[in-house]
Amino acid sequence: MKNTDKPAARALRASTALTDGSQGFASAAGGQCYTRPGSGQCMKRNSILDAAARTFCRDGFTGASIDLIAAEAGVSRQTIYNHYRDKEMLFAAVVGEMIGRMNAVLYQILSTFPENADNLEDDLTLFATKLGRKCTCNRDGEFLRKLIQAEGERYPQLFAHWRENGPARVWSAIAARLARLAHGGALAIEDPDLAARQFLALVNADLQFRDVLGQKPTEQQIEDSARNGVRTFLRAFASPTLEATVASRADMALS
């Protein structure tokens, strides 16, 4: 069997190198073409990547052909080969493009993680709702999950790179922020890395269950999933100090 891991990994590194909206774009050779967004070349490239993503998700890597992708994109077969050397390189570019967009969104959302415990349940719920709406349940998140499920065994290095530069970095970033809250006395956490993974598992639990059933959650269901997960997380990790503060505020609200 032909080993496609190395070229695919090279293409992925090229595609994920730019996640800040700068003017460079990955080229077919794995380098950069300095074409301004909105130009004909970039619009054509984006059309190809969008069509390829839909086709790969619908038909899988084996079932997707360059002819199908070209028809979906409204371009010629040769136009695709002018941008990407072969189907493996195109597939890697699709995954890389999704990872780049998702990482950019993830780091924006991370900046909204609560820094104090003044309204911790509401602030964590708002943070988790943004994660659900803009990452877990958006088009890129859904496409990427389907591609991983369908092609993870074929391209282990490709998706290992995604895990290391996507979820693993998010876990670490959330762990650091949870550790700060614990240091401030709001949470009782012994292992911040484990707590971060459990936090993400809890706030996404209902969403993942709906995904398995093929159901797209509503905005309200995304928020409900976030709040239910946050409440369960705080029952496990809220410090006695935080619990006393919350109880005192509840009593004052009722009085």
Secondary structure, DSSP 8 states (H G I E B T S, - for coil): ----HHHHHHHHHHHHS--S--S-EE-TTSSEE---TTSHHHHHHHHHHHHHHHHHHHHHHHH--HHHHHHHHTS-HHHHHHH-SSHHHHHHHHHHHHHHHHHHHHHHHHTTS-SSSTTHHHHHHHHHHHHIIIIISSHHHHHHHHHHHHHTTT-HHHHHHHHHHTHHHHHHHHHHHHHHHHHTTSB--S-HHHHHHHHHHHHHHHHHHHHHTT----HHHHHHHHHHHHHHHHHHHB-HHHHHHHHHHHHHHH-
